[in-house]
Amino acid sequence: MRSNYPRIAAAVLLALAGVAQAEDEEKKTLPGFPEGTDVQLEFSAGWGFFGFGNSLYANSHDEVTQDLSDNWMEGYVKGGFSLAHKLAGGGEIYGKLTGVGERTYNAPPPIVGGEASSFDVEDLHVGWRNEIFDVAVGRMQYKQGHGMLIWDGASEGGSRGGFWTNARKAYEMAVVGKAKFGGGFTLEGFYLDRDELPENDSDSKTYGANFEYSWSEDNVVGATYMSWEANDLRESRDGMDVIDLRAFLTPFPSAKALSFELEYAMEDNDDLIDSTAWNAQVGWQFESPWKPKVTYRYAVFEGDDPNTVANEGFDGLWTGFYDWGTWWQGEIAGEYFASNSNLITHQLRVHTKPSESISTGLMFFDFKLDNIESAGVSSDDLATELDWYMDWTLNDHFTLSFVAAFATPGDAVEEGFGRDEDFYYGMVYVAYSY
């Protein structure tokens, strides 16, 4: 029986669109609560259509391999409320409760969930904070840096639906303590248990410490240590230690247009995994009417060398969407057949802002294999890809996103998958946020 989610979501969106024109952002706060108590409604929804030509689905997000050309749709609805109550002695307690329902339908490929739907609790946490300390426990989001390793707290696709929409971001259980010291120093301790797909639950957990220092709005350096646990589905994670170092810099006050990003990660678990990944990016912001910014990034995620006892294949962990191209690299390759392991990428991006409501850009990717023997092929040439994207903010509540992408398979794809036809991809997505 076809789900009613699409019709319900459309009706709710239409109703809220009218409300959005009549109410401003301050009306989110619910009246009638005691002084010092702030309760705010939260509602968001998204709807997207995805079209592929000559597609290749080969174990990107989940352990699924497909070789199909498909069109499908996804939608989600998320709602709930957040609460904050100021305490007489200083500080405040806070919490959040939301639920999310999502669905993929119209004969999508199995990698994005078949005609699957689900509804469950998303956020459910409580915490206490003041000007220095912040401690929270429960189902919630937690992110580090720009999302190369730790960003997305839940798996999607499969039996849950919603492969691309990424409506679920909260960890199944998280405990996070944060202390902000003077001079831009921040120290965090965390425990994270990811909300994985029930059919592919590796029981992956991590705990550790994160340190950041920011001496200005444009300059941040950070360092993280993590220890991991997992079951036999992710054997290499059980007992793994991870160190991550990163820097996001605009170092020259006289040249604010010039920016740099650097990140290095090391994974170690004896012979089960002994791997590294790193990336370096340089950008230049032009001062002109469309505000173009040009960036180049080189990224390396080590691949396994079959001639050694140790496993050098990098584990991409819990990456997520920080911005277009990070850290699902490429709307075709990175979303559907290339993971952040055994991968070298060159990315050239031009981002522009023609108006206050529209931002758009082009991304060019050249994908190479780090180790061809690990992939069982004789060439490191994986693919080249060109993506166009545009985000159009219609008003304070509605955003439209468009993607058109083209990729040419390299010799490694032709040899490994028998594919020599070019890939085509398009997407239209509407998002509502109250």
C-alpha positions in Angstrom: 0.0 0.0 0.0 1.5 3.4 -1.0 2.4 5.7 1.9 0.4 8.8 2.7 3.6 10.7 3.6 3.7 12.6 0.3 0.1 13.9 0.5 0.5 14.8 4.2 3.8 16.6 3.6 2.3 18.6 0.7 -0.7 19.6 2.7 1.4 20.7 5.7 3.8 22.6 3.5 1.0 24.5 1.8 -0.6 25.4 5.1 2.7 26.5 6.6 3.5 28.6 3.5 0.5 30.8 4.2 1.4 31.0 7.9 5.0 32.0 7.0 3.8 35.0 5.1 1.8 36.3 8.1 4.2 35.5 11.0 7.7 36.5 11.6 10.5 34.5 13.2 9.8 35.7 16.7 6.4 33.9 16.7 8.2 30.6 17.0 8.2 31.0 20.8 5.1 29.6 22.4 3.3 31.8 24.8 1.9 30.9 28.3 5.0 29.5 29.9 6.6 30.9 33.1 9.1 33.7 32.9 12.5 32.4 32.1 11.1 29.4 30.1 11.4 29.5 26.3 9.7 26.8 24.3 10.0 26.9 20.5 8.3 24.8 17.8 10.5 23.2 15.2 9.3 22.0 11.8 11.1 21.2 8.6 10.3 19.2 5.5 12.0 18.3 2.2 11.0 16.9 -1.2 13.3 15.8 -4.0 13.3 14.2 -7.4 16.5 12.4 -8.6 17.2 11.3 -12.2 20.1 9.1 -13.4 21.4 8.1 -16.8 23.7 5.1 -17.0 24.1 5.0 -13.3 26.5 3.0 -11.3 25.7 2.1 -7.6 28.6 0.3 -6.1 29.0 0.4 -2.3 29.3 4.1 -1.4 27.1 4.7 1.7 26.2 1.1 2.5 27.3 -2.4 1.7 25.1 -2.6 -1.5 26.2 -3.1 -5.1 23.8 -2.2 -8.0 24.2 -1.5 -11.7 21.0 0.3 -12.7 19.6 3.4 -14.3 16.8 4.8 -12.2 14.7 7.8 -11.2 13.2 8.1 -7.8 11.8 10.6 -5.2 12.4 11.2 -1.5 10.6 13.2 1.1 10.7 13.8 4.8 8.8 15.6 7.5 10.4 16.5 10.9 8.8 18.3 13.8 9.0 18.8 17.5 10.0 21.4 20.0 13.0 22.7 22.0 13.0 24.1 25.6 15.3 26.3 27.6 14.7 27.3 31.3 16.9 29.8 33.1 17.9 28.8 36.6 17.9 31.2 39.5 21.5 30.4 40.4 22.7 31.1 36.9 22.9 29.0 33.8 20.0 27.1 32.2 18.7 23.6 31.5 17.6 22.8 28.0 16.2 19.9 25.9 14.8 18.9 22.6 12.3 16.4 21.3 11.7 15.8 17.6 10.5 13.0 15.3 11.1 12.4 11.7 9.3 10.5 9.0 10.9 9.9 5.5 10.3 7.8 2.4 11.9 6.9 -0.9 9.5 5.8 -3.6 8.8 5.5 -7.3 10.9 2.4 -7.8 14.2 3.6 -6.4 17.3 1.3 -6.6 17.9 -0.8 -3.5 20.9 1.2 -2.5 18.6 4.2 -1.7 16.1 2.0 0.1 13.6 0.6 -2.3 10.1 1.9 -1.6 10.9 2.2 2.0 9.6 4.5 4.7 10.1 5.0 8.4 9.1 7.2 11.3 11.0 7.5 14.6 12.3 9.8 17.3 15.1 12.0 16.1 16.2 14.4 18.9 15.7 13.5 22.6 18.2 15.0 24.9 18.6 17.2 28.0 21.5 19.4 29.0 22.8 22.2 31.3 24.9 25.1 30.3 26.3 28.4 31.5 28.9 30.8 30.0 31.7 28.3 30.4 30.3 24.8 30.6 27.8 22.8 28.6 26.9 19.2 29.3 24.2 17.2 27.4 23.1 13.6 27.1 20.7 11.7 24.8 19.9 11.6 21.1 21.5 14.6 19.5 23.8 15.9 16.8 27.5 16.4 17.3 30.0 17.6 14.7 33.7 18.3 14.4 35.5 20.6 12.0 34.1 20.5 8.4 32.9 16.9 8.6 35.7 14.8 7.2 35.4 12.2 10.0 32.6 13.1 12.5 29.5 14.8 11.3 26.4 12.6 10.6 25.0 10.6 13.6 22.6 8.3 11.7 22.5 6.1 8.7 19.8 6.4 6.0 18.7 4.6 2.9 18.0 0.8 3.2 14.9 0.0 5.2 14.6 3.6 6.5 14.4 5.4 3.2 15.7 9.0 2.7 19.1 8.2 1.2 20.0 11.7 -0.1 17.8 13.9 2.1 19.7 13.2 5.3 16.9 14.1 7.6 18.4 12.0 10.4 21.5 13.3 12.0 21.2 12.5 15.7 23.3 9.8 17.4 21.4 6.9 19.0 23.2 8.0 22.2 25.6 10.8 22.8 27.2 12.4 25.9 29.0 15.6 25.2 30.7 17.9 27.7 32.2 21.3 26.6 34.2 23.9 28.4 35.0 27.3 26.8 38.0 29.1 28.3 39.2 32.6 27.8 41.3 33.4 24.8 39.4 31.3 22.3 40.2 27.8 23.8 37.5 25.1 23.8 37.8 21.6 25.2 35.2 18.8 24.6 34.8 15.3 25.9 32.4 13.0 24.0 30.8 9.5 23.8 29.0 8.7 20.5 26.9 5.7 19.5 25.7 6.0 15.9 22.1 5.3 14.9 22.9 2.7 12.2 20.6 0.9 9.9 19.1 -2.2 11.7 20.1 -4.4 8.8 23.7 -3.2 8.9 24.4 -2.3 12.5 28.1 -2.6 13.4 27.5 -1.3 16.9 30.1 1.3 16.3 30.9 3.6 19.2 33.6 6.1 19.9 34.7 8.2 22.8 37.5 10.8 23.1 38.5 14.4 23.5 38.4 17.4 21.1 40.4 20.6 21.5 40.0 23.8 19.5 41.7 27.2 19.5 40.3 30.2 17.7 42.2 33.5 17.9 39.8 35.2 15.4 36.6 34.5 13.5 38.5 33.4 10.5 41.2 31.2 12.2 40.6 27.9 13.9 42.9 25.0 14.7 41.7 21.7 16.2 42.9 18.3 17.5 40.9 15.2 18.3 41.7 11.8 19.9 39.2 9.0 19.6 39.0 5.3 20.7 36.6 3.0 19.0 34.5 -0.1 19.6 32.5 -2.2 17.1 31.3 -5.8 16.4 32.4 -8.2 13.7 30.8 -6.2 10.9 33.5 -3.5 11.4 36.2 -5.6 13.0 38.9 -3.1 12.2 37.2 -0.5 14.3 37.1 -2.5 17.5 40.1 -1.2 19.4 41.0 1.4 16.8 42.6 4.7 17.9 42.2 7.8 15.7 44.1 11.2 15.8 42.8 14.1 13.7 44.6 17.5 13.3 43.0 20.3 11.3 43.3 24.0 10.6 41.0 26.5 8.9 42.9 29.7 8.3 42.9 33.2 6.9 46.4 33.9 8.2 47.2 37.3 6.6 45.2 40.3 7.8 46.4 42.3 4.7 45.1 39.5 2.4 41.7 38.5 3.7 40.8 37.0 0.3 43.3 34.2 0.8 42.2 31.2 2.9 43.6 27.7 3.6 42.2 24.4 5.0 44.4 21.6 6.2 43.5 18.3 7.8 45.3 15.1 8.7 43.9 11.9 10.2 45.7 8.7 11.4 43.9 5.4 12.2 45.7 2.6 14.1 44.6 -0.8 15.3 47.7 -3.0 14.9 47.4 -4.9 11.6 43.6 -4.6 11.4 44.1 -1.0 10.3 47.1 1.3 9.9 46.1 4.1 7.6 46.1 7.9 7.0 44.1 10.5 5.2 44.8 14.2 4.5 43.7 17.1 2.5 44.9 20.6 1.7 42.8 23.4 0.2 43.6 27.0 -0.9 40.9 29.6 -1.8 40.7 33.1 -3.1 37.6 35.3 -2.6 37.3 37.9 -5.4 35.7 41.3 -4.7 33.2 41.8 -7.5 29.4 41.9 -7.9 28.9 38.1 -8.0 31.5 37.5 -5.2 33.2 34.6 -6.9 35.4 32.4 -4.8 37.8 29.9 -6.4 39.2 27.0 -4.4 41.4 24.0 -5.2 41.6 21.0 -2.9 43.8 17.9 -3.0 42.7 15.0 -0.8 44.2 11.6 -0.2 42.5 8.6 1.6 44.9 5.7 1.7 44.1 2.4 0.1 45.2 -1.1 1.3 48.4 -2.5 0.0 47.7 -6.3 -0.5 51.5 -7.0 -0.3 51.6 -6.1 3.4 50.2 -7.8 6.5 48.6 -4.6 7.8 45.4 -3.1 6.3 46.1 0.4 5.0 42.6 1.0 3.7 41.3 4.2 5.4 37.9 4.0 7.2 35.9 7.1 6.2 33.9 6.9 9.5 30.9 9.3 10.0 31.4 11.9 7.4 28.7 14.3 6.3 27.5 17.2 4.2 29.2 20.5 5.4 29.0 22.1 2.0 28.7 21.1 -1.7 31.6 18.7 -2.3 32.4 18.0 1.4 32.6 15.3 2.3 30.6 13.3 -0.2 33.0 14.1 -3.0 31.0 14.5 -6.2 27.3 14.3 -6.7 27.8 11.2 -8.9 31.0 9.5 -7.7 31.0 10.4 -4.0 27.3 9.8 -3.5 26.9 6.5 -5.4 30.2 4.6 -6.0 33.3 6.2 -4.5 33.9 6.2 -0.8 36.6 8.1 1.2 39.0 5.1 1.0 41.6 4.2 -1.6 40.8 7.6 -3.2 42.8 10.6 -4.4 40.9 13.6 -5.6 41.6 16.9 -7.2 38.8 19.4 -6.8 38.5 22.8 -8.5 35.4 24.8 -7.4 34.1 28.2 -8.5 31.3 29.5 -6.2 29.3 32.7 -6.9 26.4 34.6 -5.4 24.6 36.5 -8.2 22.1 37.9 -5.7 21.2 37.7 -2.0 18.8 34.9 -2.6 20.9 32.8 -5.1 24.2 31.0 -4.8 25.6 28.8 -7.5 28.8 27.2 -8.7 30.7 24.6 -10.6 32.8 21.8 -9.2 35.3 19.7 -11.3 36.7 16.5 -9.8 39.4 14.2 -11.0 39.2 10.9 -9.1 42.2 8.5 -8.8 42.8 5.3 -6.9 45.5 5.3 -4.3 46.3 1.6 -4.7 45.3 -0.2 -7.9 46.2 -3.6 -6.6 43.7 -3.3 -3.8 41.0 -2.5 -6.4 42.1 -5.4 -8.6 42.6 -3.2 -11.7 45.6 -2.0 -13.7 44.8 1.7 -13.9 44.4 4.4 -11.2 42.0 6.5 -13.4 38.6 6.2 -11.7 36.5 9.1 -13.2 36.3 12.8 -14.0 33.2 14.7 -13.0 31.6 18.1 -13.5 28.8 19.3 -11.2 26.6 22.4 -11.3 24.6 23.4 -8.3 22.3 26.2 -7.3 20.6 27.1 -4.0 17.7 29.6 -4.3 16.3 31.0 -1.1 12.7 31.9 -1.9 12.0 33.5 1.5 12.8 32.9 5.1 11.3 29.4 5.0 11.6 27.9 1.5 14.8 26.9 -0.4 15.1 25.3 -3.8 18.2 23.3 -4.8 19.2 22.1 -8.2 22.0 19.8 -9.4 23.1 18.8 -12.9 26.1 16.5 -13.1 28.2 14.7 -15.7 30.9 12.1 -15.2 33.1 10.1 -17.5 34.3 6.7 -16.2 38.0 6.1 -16.2 39.9 2.9 -17.2 39.6 1.6 -13.6 35.8 1.7 -13.8 35.8 0.3 -17.3 38.0 -2.6 -16.2 36.4 -3.2 -12.7 32.7 -2.8 -13.6 32.6 -3.1 -17.4 31.2 0.4 -17.7 32.3 2.8 -20.5 29.2 5.0 -20.9 29.1 8.5 -19.5 27.0 9.1 -16.3 24.3 11.8 -16.2 22.5 13.0 -13.1 20.0 15.7 -12.1 18.2 16.7 -8.9 15.5 19.1 -7.9 15.0 19.6 -4.1 12.7 21.9 -2.1 13.2 22.4 1.6 11.0 24.1 4.2 12.1 25.3 7.6 9.9 27.0 10.2 
